[in-house]
Every structure is written in structure tokens, then in C-alpha cells.
Amino acid sequence: MSGVIFMMIGVSIVLAFAAILGVLWGVKNKQFDDYTKFLDGTKFDSEEALNEAYQMELRRKEAERSNKEK
């Protein structure tokens, strides 16, 4: 019975190591950087949605500015 537990622990360690390597590889190869996301959004979003996003960005920047002043 304990042999099965040790085997399961060993397989879990190998799978965790493989997952960590996969994430590190993705970060190294810039798999998570999506430079075209905003540009694709402008193609498919309505003008109203884009204006709302712009206003929200302005409010966020203003809030950051006011927090820095405090």
C-alpha cells in the first residue's frame, strides 16, 4: 500500500515540475503577451464601447494621480 502512495507522490512531483517548466517556457517565449488584443478590440467593438473604455481609463489615471498627491 505504501508503494502506491510513494508512486503517486513521485508522479505528482514530476507533473508539477513539468507544469512549472511549461509556464516558464511560455513566459520566456512571450506566449502571454498579447499585443494585438487592443487592436483587435477596436475592429469588433462598437464606438460606444470604445468611448466607455477610454473614459474609464481617464478616470483610472485621475484616481492614480490623486492617490499620489495624498
Secondary structure, 3 states (H helix, E strand, C coil): CHHHHHHHHHHHHHHHHHHHHHHHHHHHCCCCCCCCHHHHHHHHCCHHHHHHHHHHHHHHHHHHHHHHHC
